[in-house]
């Protein structure tokens, strides 16, 4: 095995471990959100350094000139927007962060092309571990509440509480999340891939294991309903409609299995949460927009005021914008408001081009398990995109990692069924490679220094912000996550 493969698989395995473990447990004495961001930063910086060495050995040949030009155009406009922003360091951190995420995605695609069976097995195995541990922990708390009066039940109690001077400032949290919606982000990405695990390995599973896997997926759905995750439910429904339209009868097994485990999850939610009166909300009880419509209208006004270069990357969360949220719970509006209309037009062309090329892949339909990979990836990506229209699914740390793992899988899958080669061995190193390598090194050093500097001052900045909030909001304290748990910038 090549050195780049060994290092790549090592980082990839650490990324999967990070998702599984930090979704369930905490290891650092800091906000849970910040803990995940710190580990994500370590993974992305390591991947970037690996990628720099990678591009001197391999050429990303499968990416056409159009994609390169669109990507350079987006990056150029992001740099202009960042220079014009009130806090350029924060703006460049966001832009540089996206570059690191793209590098992570390409390393994932490379690993998939080298050993697709390992990639699939590791990702699906990690997701079943994630869901299985989480569901088991919730069930243990739920059954304990049946036996002992006053025992906290999930999700409205048994929450992580972060106290500041005796005040609870984060009332929602459980098992490694400061907000249950961050769990829902992972559920949106993972539900189609969990179903894929059952279909892909159904001929190899030992007796009884298939039912355990279906039980875990049903439990994962139970928590979707128990946490009143409307975004995940709607996004999953949209993804099923899309794959039903695209693949018709060929996607029947996937759709039927998904609906089956969702129905069992709904029944379990009713029996374990609603019937005993455990405090979980009814899934359809909320009919309001939770302030989203007002935030979207305000964001449209910001876009009208800054149409060309936007507020600057991450600057929707600037304290001067005058909103409580650090993002508008709509990724499209967020990027337009921060990057400007021209940059987002280029990004939209790039994204739609990739999406529509991917859904048109010609896979061997005679081998059902290979076609089920195509269906599951389309379902997962579609669900993620749909959910991003009402949430911050592309902002939270573990969700970003999961998105890159799936996108890397999708890129590798696309070139597996394409006549083009994604990566080819370099015969010589031309000057543009040195330029790109230099840019990536500078970006990596900048991001690493900025994150490390922030970590050293997080507690002090959080205390300062909390004091400001207490004075300005009559004692009320509200933390809005973005890059960090306290996501507001411009308050230092």
VENUR-V692335 format. One record per run of one state. SS is the DSSP state (H for helix, E for strand, L for the rest). FROM is the first residue (numbers start at 1). TO is the last residue. Records with the same first field share a line. If there is no record, write none. Layout:
BEGIN
SS: FROM-TO  FROM-TO
END
This chain:
BEGIN
L: 1-2  23-31  56-57  60-64  85-87  115-115  148-161  165-166  171-173  175-176  178-179  201-208  227-229  275-291  306-314  322-330  340-340  360-367  389-396  417-423  426-430  473-488  490-492
H: 3-22  32-55  65-84  88-114  116-147  180-200  209-226  230-274  292-305  315-317  319-321  331-339  341-359  368-388  397-416  431-472
E: 58-59  162-164  167-170  174-174  177-177  318-318  424-425  489-489
END
